[in-house]
Amino acid sequence: MIGKKLEDGRVHAVGRRKTSVARVYMGRGKGEWQINDRPLSDYFPRGAYQAILEKPFRATDTLGEYDVVVNVRGGGLTGQAGAIQLGVARALLVEDEDRRLALRREGLLTRDPRRVERKKYGQPKARKRFQFSKR
């Protein structure tokens, strides 16, 4: 199950990326965004992040048709933007199953599995090594 319809007509879906988790609530509206009780332009002032969030709507030609309310926790801005993007794509899919092909073609339904690799003992970072000294 990727999401569900709520009694009030809205759709709920969850998106994840890195360590971020976004709970997306979407319903018919005028295209207004609210992320953690703040408007989109306030939470993501950079246009690059806003473009990431709008990508599922552009792929399905539904830009401006839905109001989106998001609760997002964990990670940084890039991880949060990716989590919201996946949540919105899943919510659009719950709303109308016919959008699956368009979303799949853009790669918006695939959860990005990449995570930060853990630091190993005896090393300065995950893969970096201290300089080798023969003598």
N, CA, C and O atoms as a DFTB+ gen file, in Angstrom:
540 C
 N C O
     1  1       0.849      -1.190       0.000
     2  2       0.000       0.000       0.000
     3  2       0.887       1.243       0.000
     4  3       1.743       1.395       0.871
     5  1       0.688       2.122      -0.962
     6  2       1.522       3.321      -1.064
     7  2       0.838       4.549      -0.485
     8  3       1.499       5.559      -0.241
     9  1      -0.447       4.487      -0.265
    10  2      -1.192       5.620       0.277
    11  2      -2.636       5.241       0.448
    12  3      -3.038       4.112       0.170
    13  1      -3.428       6.213       0.918
    14  2      -4.843       5.918       1.099
    15  2      -5.668       7.180       0.970
    16  3      -5.178       8.292       1.163
    17  1      -6.930       6.979       0.638
    18  2      -7.887       8.088       0.578
    19  2      -8.488       8.284       1.958
    20  3      -8.828       7.311       2.631
    21  1      -8.623       9.522       2.382
    22  2      -9.206       9.851       3.673
    23  2     -10.682      10.195       3.502
    24  3     -11.149      10.419       2.385
    25  1     -11.419      10.235       4.626
    26  2     -12.856      10.501       4.560
    27  2     -13.178      11.888       4.017
    28  3     -14.211      12.078       3.377
    29  1     -12.300      12.858       4.269
    30  2     -12.577      14.230       3.841
    31  2     -12.219      14.491       2.379
    32  3     -12.236      15.640       1.939
    33  1     -11.897      13.441       1.619
    34  2     -11.608      13.597       0.196
    35  2     -10.137      13.789      -0.114
    36  3      -9.741      13.755      -1.279
    37  1      -9.326      13.990       0.903
    38  2      -7.893      14.141       0.675
    39  2      -7.227      12.781       0.514
    40  3      -7.827      11.742       0.788
    41  1      -5.980      12.809       0.066
    42  2      -5.185      11.597      -0.120
    43  2      -3.955      11.710       0.773
    44  3      -3.360      12.782       0.884
    45  1      -3.574      10.607       1.408
    46  2      -2.396      10.586       2.271
    47  2      -1.376       9.597       1.705
    48  3      -1.731       8.486       1.310
    49  1      -0.103      10.009       1.667
    50  2       0.975       9.135       1.218
    51  2       2.255       9.512       1.957
    52  3       2.396      10.633       2.446
    53  1       3.180       8.563       2.032
    54  2       4.451       8.781       2.721
    55  2       5.587       8.641       1.717
    56  3       5.589       7.730       0.889
    57  1       6.552       9.550       1.798
    58  2       7.747       9.476       0.964
    59  2       8.980       9.514       1.843
    60  3       8.994      10.187       2.874
    61  1      10.025       8.787       1.437
    62  2      11.264       8.757       2.203
    63  2      12.459       8.957       1.286
    64  3      12.450       8.532       0.131
    65  1      13.491       9.612       1.818
    66  2      14.765       9.764       1.094
    67  2      15.857      10.026       2.112
    68  3      15.696      10.880       2.983
    69  1      16.962       9.309       2.019
    70  2      18.047       9.374       3.001
    71  2      17.456       9.135       4.395
    72  3      16.935       8.050       4.652
    73  1      17.520      10.111       5.293
    74  2      16.931       9.928       6.621
    75  2      15.670      10.768       6.798
    76  3      15.188      10.925       7.920
    77  1      15.134      11.305       5.718
    78  2      13.946      12.159       5.790
    79  2      12.679      11.346       5.556
    80  3      12.664      10.414       4.753
    81  1      11.625      11.709       6.262
    82  2      10.314      11.093       6.090
    83  2       9.305      12.215       5.911
    84  3       9.214      13.114       6.747
    85  1       8.547      12.165       4.819
    86  2       7.540      13.184       4.524
    87  2       6.160      12.547       4.489
    88  3       5.931      11.580       3.763
    89  1       5.241      13.095       5.279
    90  2       3.843      12.674       5.240
    91  2       3.093      13.725       4.429
    92  3       3.023      14.890       4.820
    93  1       2.536      13.304       3.302
    94  2       1.916      14.213       2.346
    95  2       0.404      14.027       2.378
    96  3      -0.096      12.908       2.259
    97  1      -0.323      15.139       2.543
    98  2      -1.784      15.159       2.476
    99  2      -2.155      16.061       1.307
   100  3      -1.767      17.229       1.271
   101  1      -2.908      15.519       0.350
   102  2      -3.179      16.245      -0.877
   103  2      -4.668      16.204      -1.188
   104  3      -5.303      15.154      -1.087
   105  1      -5.223      17.352      -1.566
   106  2      -6.625      17.421      -1.949
   107  2      -6.826      18.458      -3.039
   108  3      -5.955      19.295      -3.279
   109  1      -7.974      18.401      -3.698
   110  2      -8.275      19.372      -4.756
   111  2      -8.186      20.787      -4.212
   112  3      -8.601      21.059      -3.085
   113  1      -7.637      21.692      -5.026
   114  2      -7.488      23.066      -4.574
   115  2      -6.897      23.951      -5.649
   116  3      -7.099      23.730      -6.843
   117  1      -6.155      24.967      -5.199
   118  2      -5.600      25.974      -6.105
   119  2      -4.091      25.877      -6.264
   120  3      -3.469      26.777      -6.830
   121  1      -3.496      24.798      -5.774
   122  2      -2.054      24.632      -5.923
   123  2      -1.251      25.239      -4.794
   124  3      -0.086      25.584      -4.992
   125  1      -1.837      25.380      -3.614
   126  2      -1.130      25.965      -2.479
   127  2      -0.361      24.879      -1.726
   128  3      -0.823      23.745      -1.597
   129  1       0.816      25.251      -1.237
   130  2       1.691      24.340      -0.499
   131  2       1.817      24.813       0.934
   132  3       1.872      26.013       1.203
   133  1       1.863      23.858       1.854
   134  2       2.158      24.156       3.250
   135  2       3.074      23.049       3.764
   136  3       2.672      21.889       3.850
   137  1       4.312      23.420       4.104
   138  2       5.298      22.452       4.564
   139  2       5.671      22.806       6.003
   140  3       6.218      23.878       6.262
   141  1       5.375      21.905       6.931
   142  2       5.607      22.151       8.360
   143  2       5.016      23.499       8.787
   144  3       5.674      24.290       9.464
   145  1       3.778      23.746       8.385
   146  2       3.040      24.974       8.712
   147  2       3.681      26.238       8.156
   148  3       3.471      27.325       8.694
   149  1       4.453      26.109       7.095
   150  2       5.058      27.268       6.430
   151  2       4.796      27.171       4.936
   152  3       4.683      26.066       4.407
   153  1       4.698      28.305       4.238
   154  2       4.499      28.251       2.782
   155  2       5.738      27.708       2.068
   156  3       6.843      27.734       2.609
   157  1       5.536      27.223       0.856
   158  2       6.614      26.598       0.080
   159  2       7.802      27.533      -0.101
   160  3       8.945      27.128       0.110
   161  1       7.547      28.780      -0.488
   162  2       8.641      29.720      -0.757
   163  2       9.415      30.079       0.504
   164  3      10.565      30.511       0.426
   165  1       8.793      29.903       1.666
   166  2       9.479      30.180       2.923
   167  2      10.339      28.989       3.353
   168  3      11.451      29.173       3.846
   169  1       9.824      27.767       3.165
   170  2      10.555      26.568       3.594
   171  2      11.671      26.211       2.618
   172  3      12.778      25.872       3.036
   173  1      11.385      26.287       1.315
   174  2      12.386      26.031       0.269
   175  2      12.547      27.293      -0.574
   176  3      11.915      27.407      -1.624
   177  1      13.383      28.251      -0.139
   178  2      13.522      29.488      -0.913
   179  2      14.234      29.298      -2.258
   180  3      14.032      30.091      -3.178
   181  1      15.064      28.255      -2.380
   182  2      15.783      28.027      -3.642
   183  2      14.861      27.404      -4.679
   184  3      14.119      26.469      -4.379
   185  1      14.909      27.918      -5.884
   186  2      14.061      27.443      -6.967
   187  2      14.324      26.006      -7.361
   188  3      13.426      25.324      -7.856
   189  1      15.562      25.527      -7.143
   190  2      15.902      24.157      -7.510
   191  2      15.070      23.170      -6.695
   192  3      14.577      22.182      -7.238
   193  1      14.910      23.429      -5.402
   194  2      14.104      22.546      -4.558
   195  2      12.628      22.613      -4.942
   196  3      11.932      21.598      -4.935
   197  1      12.160      23.805      -5.274
   198  2      10.762      23.956      -5.688
   199  2      10.503      23.193      -6.987
   200  3       9.431      22.613      -7.164
   201  1      11.482      23.192      -7.896
   202  2      11.340      22.446      -9.150
   203  2      11.265      20.940      -8.881
   204  3      10.526      20.224      -9.556
   205  1      12.039      20.457      -7.886
   206  2      11.984      19.039      -7.520
   207  2      10.584      18.676      -7.049
   208  3      10.059      17.620      -7.401
   209  1       9.978      19.556      -6.249
   210  2       8.653      19.272      -5.698
   211  2       7.559      19.324      -6.760
   212  3       6.565      18.605      -6.657
   213  1       7.728      20.156      -7.767
   214  2       6.707      20.306      -8.806
   215  2       6.814      19.241      -9.897
   216  3       5.902      19.108     -10.714
   217  1       7.903      18.487      -9.925
   218  2       8.130      17.521     -11.004
   219  2       7.009      16.495     -11.160
   220  3       6.620      16.222     -12.296
   221  1       6.459      15.902     -10.076
   222  2       5.356      14.955     -10.275
   223  2       4.120      15.602     -10.912
   224  3       3.433      14.977     -11.719
   225  1       3.844      16.859     -10.543
   226  2       2.691      17.560     -11.116
   227  2       2.924      17.864     -12.595
   228  3       2.004      17.760     -13.407
   229  1       4.151      18.238     -12.940
   230  2       4.456      18.518     -14.353
   231  2       4.376      17.249     -15.188
   232  3       3.921      17.287     -16.331
   233  1       4.814      16.122     -14.628
   234  2       4.788      14.852     -15.366
   235  2       3.358      14.405     -15.659
   236  3       3.107      13.734     -16.661
   237  1       2.417      14.779     -14.779
   238  2       1.021      14.348     -14.949
   239  2       0.108      15.488     -15.408
   240  3      -1.109      15.314     -15.467
   241  1       0.677      16.642     -15.730
   242  2      -0.100      17.822     -16.178
   243  2      -1.182      18.209     -15.172
   244  3      -2.310      18.509     -15.563
   245  1      -0.848      18.204     -13.884
   246  2      -1.807      18.571     -12.845
   247  2      -1.296      19.725     -11.989
   248  3      -1.740      19.886     -10.852
   249  1      -0.374      20.531     -12.510
   250  2       0.197      21.637     -11.745
   251  2      -0.893      22.658     -11.415
   252  3      -1.584      23.150     -12.307
   253  1      -1.037      22.967     -10.136
   254  2      -2.018      23.952      -9.692
   255  2      -3.400      23.393      -9.416
   256  3      -4.320      24.158      -9.125
   257  1      -3.577      22.077      -9.496
   258  2      -4.896      21.483      -9.269
   259  2      -5.085      20.968      -7.849
   260  3      -6.215      20.708      -7.434
   261  1      -3.995      20.817      -7.096
   262  2      -4.076      20.225      -5.759
   263  2      -3.426      21.129      -4.723
   264  3      -2.409      21.770      -4.991
   265  1      -4.024      21.175      -3.534
   266  2      -3.389      21.789      -2.378
   267  2      -2.628      20.686      -1.654
   268  3      -3.133      19.575      -1.495
   269  1      -1.413      21.000      -1.219
   270  2      -0.548      20.002      -0.604
   271  2      -0.152      20.473       0.798
   272  3       0.331      21.590       0.979
   273  1      -0.367      19.602       1.780
   274  2       0.075      19.847       3.153
   275  2       1.063      18.748       3.502
   276  3       0.763      17.563       3.356
   277  1       2.258      19.151       3.970
   278  2       3.331      18.187       4.217
   279  2       3.869      18.357       5.636
   280  3       4.084      19.475       6.102
   281  1       4.080      17.231       6.311
   282  2       4.850      17.188       7.548
   283  2       6.108      16.400       7.220
   284  3       6.038      15.228       6.851
   285  1       7.260      17.048       7.356
   286  2       8.514      16.382       7.003
   287  2       9.487      16.510       8.163
   288  3       9.597      17.567       8.783
   289  1      10.196      15.413       8.449
   290  2      11.145      15.360       9.559
   291  2      12.421      14.660       9.101
   292  3      12.394      13.797       8.224
   293  1      13.539      15.049       9.713
   294  2      14.803      14.359       9.516
   295  2      15.568      14.813       8.284
   296  3      14.988      15.324       7.326
   297  1      16.871      14.618       8.328
   298  2      17.708      14.912       7.172
   299  2      17.880      16.388       6.902
   300  3      17.550      17.239       7.728
   301  1      18.409      16.671       5.716
   302  2      18.620      18.048       5.286
   303  2      17.622      18.417       4.198
   304  3      16.674      17.679       3.933
   305  1      17.842      19.553       3.580
   306  2      16.890      20.048       2.587
   307  2      16.802      19.150       1.356
   308  3      15.709      18.940       0.829
   309  1      17.928      18.617       0.889
   310  2      17.909      17.750      -0.292
   311  2      17.128      16.476      -0.017
   312  3      16.302      16.067      -0.834
   313  1      17.380      15.846       1.119
   314  2      16.655      14.633       1.485
   315  2      15.176      14.911       1.686
   316  3      14.331      14.111       1.284
   317  1      14.858      16.040       2.304
   318  2      13.457      16.381       2.527
   319  2      12.740      16.652       1.214
   320  3      11.595      16.238       1.034
   321  1      13.409      17.348       0.292
   322  2      12.794      17.610      -1.014
   323  2      12.535      16.308      -1.761
   324  3      11.479      16.145      -2.372
   325  1      13.487      15.384      -1.718
   326  2      13.296      14.092      -2.365
   327  2      12.188      13.276      -1.737
   328  3      11.440      12.594      -2.438
   329  1      12.074      13.342      -0.403
   330  2      11.013      12.618       0.293
   331  2       9.642      13.185      -0.062
   332  3       8.689      12.435      -0.272
   333  1       9.550      14.504      -0.129
   334  2       8.274      15.140      -0.489
   335  2       7.904      14.789      -1.925
   336  3       6.737      14.526      -2.217
   337  1       8.894      14.782      -2.831
   338  2       8.633      14.436      -4.225
   339  2       8.049      13.031      -4.352
   340  3       7.086      12.825      -5.091
   341  1       8.624      12.069      -3.640
   342  2       8.122      10.701      -3.687
   343  2       6.725      10.622      -3.077
   344  3       5.860       9.918      -3.599
   345  1       6.501      11.339      -1.977
   346  2       5.180      11.348      -1.346
   347  2       4.110      11.930      -2.250
   348  3       2.999      11.404      -2.316
   349  1       4.436      13.012      -2.947
   350  2       3.483      13.632      -3.871
   351  2       3.189      12.694      -5.041
   352  3       2.036      12.557      -5.452
   353  1       4.223      12.050      -5.576
   354  2       4.029      11.117      -6.687
   355  2       3.127       9.959      -6.269
   356  3       2.250       9.550      -7.030
   357  1       3.338       9.432      -5.072
   358  2       2.497       8.344      -4.577
   359  2       1.067       8.808      -4.343
   360  3       0.121       8.070      -4.615
   361  1       0.906      10.029      -3.837
   362  2      -0.441      10.568      -3.612
   363  2      -1.180      10.751      -4.938
   364  3      -2.374      10.465      -5.030
   365  1      -0.476      11.225      -5.958
   366  2      -1.095      11.365      -7.279
   367  2      -1.527      10.003      -7.815
   368  3      -2.559       9.891      -8.477
   369  1      -0.745       8.980      -7.532
   370  2      -1.058       7.629      -7.985
   371  2      -2.303       7.087      -7.281
   372  3      -3.129       6.423      -7.908
   373  1      -2.442       7.367      -5.978
   374  2      -3.628       6.935      -5.243
   375  2      -4.869       7.644      -5.787
   376  3      -5.941       7.047      -5.891
   377  1      -4.712       8.914      -6.131
   378  2      -5.823       9.709      -6.663
   379  2      -6.312       9.142      -8.000
   380  3      -7.517       9.049      -8.234
   381  1      -5.364       8.760      -8.883
   382  2      -5.734       8.230     -10.197
   383  2      -4.668       7.237     -10.660
   384  3      -3.539       7.632     -10.951
   385  1      -5.016       5.968     -10.728
   386  2      -4.076       4.900     -11.081
   387  2      -3.568       5.026     -12.521
   388  3      -2.520       4.468     -12.847
   389  1      -4.282       5.742     -13.382
   390  2      -3.877       5.896     -14.784
   391  2      -2.606       6.731     -14.939
   392  3      -2.013       6.760     -16.017
   393  1      -2.187       7.404     -13.876
   394  2      -0.979       8.239     -13.938
   395  2       0.300       7.434     -13.732
   396  3       1.395       7.989     -13.830
   397  1       0.185       6.156     -13.453
   398  2       1.356       5.335     -13.125
   399  2       2.415       5.376     -14.226
   400  3       3.599       5.537     -13.932
   401  1       2.012       5.235     -15.473
   402  2       2.969       5.186     -16.583
   403  2       3.760       6.490     -16.691
   404  3       4.980       6.470     -16.858
   405  1       3.059       7.625     -16.594
   406  2       3.737       8.923     -16.703
   407  2       4.710       9.128     -15.543
   408  3       5.817       9.627     -15.747
   409  1       4.311       8.749     -14.338
   410  2       5.183       8.900     -13.177
   411  2       6.358       7.935     -13.242
   412  3       7.482       8.299     -12.898
   413  1       6.105       6.708     -13.680
   414  2       7.163       5.708     -13.785
   415  2       8.193       6.118     -14.836
   416  3       9.393       5.926     -14.645
   417  1       7.717       6.686     -15.951
   418  2       8.605       7.110     -17.030
   419  2       9.605       8.163     -16.546
   420  3      10.749       8.189     -16.998
   421  1       9.171       9.028     -15.627
   422  2      10.054      10.064     -15.079
   423  2      10.881       9.560     -13.899
   424  3      11.709      10.298     -13.366
   425  1      10.665       8.312     -13.488
   426  2      11.408       7.748     -12.373
   427  2      10.972       8.277     -11.022
   428  3      11.767       8.300     -10.082
   429  1       9.713       8.706     -10.906
   430  2       9.241       9.357      -9.687
   431  2       8.642       8.385      -8.674
   432  3       8.357       8.780      -7.543
   433  1       8.446       7.126      -9.052
   434  2       7.865       6.158      -8.125
   435  2       8.914       5.262      -7.477
   436  3       8.583       4.422      -6.639
   437  1      10.175       5.437      -7.860
   438  2      11.252       4.611      -7.324
   439  2      11.851       5.273      -6.101
   440  3      12.280       6.426      -6.156
   441  1      11.879       4.544      -4.996
   442  2      12.464       5.052      -3.766
   443  2      13.977       4.997      -3.904
   444  3      14.525       3.934      -4.196
   445  1      14.669       6.118      -3.699
   446  2      16.123       6.172      -3.817
   447  2      16.742       5.486      -2.596
   448  3      16.605       5.999      -1.486
   449  1      17.416       4.345      -2.763
   450  2      17.893       3.581      -1.608
   451  2      19.212       4.073      -1.018
   452  3      19.655       3.554       0.007
   453  1      19.845       5.059      -1.639
   454  2      21.176       5.470      -1.186
   455  2      21.132       6.110       0.195
   456  3      20.258       6.924       0.495
   457  1      22.078       5.732       1.013
   458  2      22.200       6.273       2.364
   459  2      23.659       6.665       2.594
   460  3      24.533       6.325       1.796
   461  1      23.914       7.372       3.676
   462  2      25.287       7.721       4.040
   463  2      25.951       6.473       4.600
   464  3      25.407       5.803       5.478
   465  1      27.132       6.171       4.080
   466  2      27.868       4.995       4.546
   467  2      28.507       5.290       5.897
   468  3      28.994       6.396       6.131
   469  1      28.504       4.304       6.780
   470  2      29.022       4.530       8.118
   471  2      30.543       4.664       8.118
   472  3      31.233       4.108       7.264
   473  1      31.045       5.412       9.093
   474  2      32.478       5.559       9.283
   475  2      33.035       4.261       9.862
   476  3      32.415       3.644      10.728
   477  1      34.230       3.842       9.370
   478  2      34.864       2.629       9.876
   479  2      35.953       3.020      10.889
   480  3      36.564       4.083      10.790
   481  1      36.171       2.143      11.848
   482  2      37.203       2.419      12.851
   483  2      38.577       2.331      12.205
   484  3      38.774       1.576      11.253
   485  1      39.512       3.092      12.713
   486  2      40.867       3.107      12.157
   487  2      40.974       3.905      10.872
   488  3      42.015       3.878      10.216
   489  1      39.904       4.625      10.495
   490  2      39.901       5.438       9.295
   491  2      39.320       6.804       9.635
   492  3      38.528       6.924      10.569
   493  1      39.708       7.842       8.883
   494  2      39.150       9.162       9.177
   495  2      37.688       9.310       8.728
   496  3      36.926      10.062       9.337
   497  1      37.303       8.605       7.681
   498  2      35.925       8.669       7.179
   499  2      35.507       7.276       6.706
   500  3      36.180       6.289       7.006
   501  1      34.398       7.195       5.969
   502  2      33.891       5.890       5.559
   503  2      34.869       5.157       4.636
   504  3      35.120       3.966       4.822
   505  1      35.418       5.858       3.646
   506  2      36.319       5.205       2.694
   507  2      37.727       5.793       2.676
   508  3      38.660       5.162       2.180
   509  1      37.879       6.984       3.208
   510  2      39.195       7.620       3.225
   511  2      40.124       6.867       4.177
   512  3      39.691       6.355       5.209
   513  1      41.399       6.809       3.817
   514  2      42.387       6.133       4.649
   515  2      43.425       7.151       5.120
   516  3      43.650       8.174       4.474
   517  1      44.049       6.851       6.253
   518  2      45.188       7.664       6.675
   519  2      46.351       7.370       5.726
   520  3      46.437       6.280       5.160
   521  1      47.246       8.352       5.556
   522  2      48.349       8.181       4.608
   523  2      49.249       7.040       5.035
   524  3      49.651       6.938       6.194
   525  1      49.559       6.178       4.067
   526  2      50.419       5.022       4.343
   527  2      51.876       5.465       4.432
   528  3      52.360       6.231       3.599
   529  1      52.554       4.975       5.444
   530  2      53.981       5.294       5.609
   531  2      54.767       3.989       5.692
   532  3      54.532       3.168       6.579
   533  1      55.705       3.806       4.756
   534  2      56.482       2.567       4.740
   535  2      57.475       2.545       5.912
   536  3      57.719       1.498       6.511
   537  1      58.034       3.702       6.224
   538  2      59.003       3.778       7.337
   539  2      58.568       4.781       8.369
   540  3      59.257       4.977       9.369
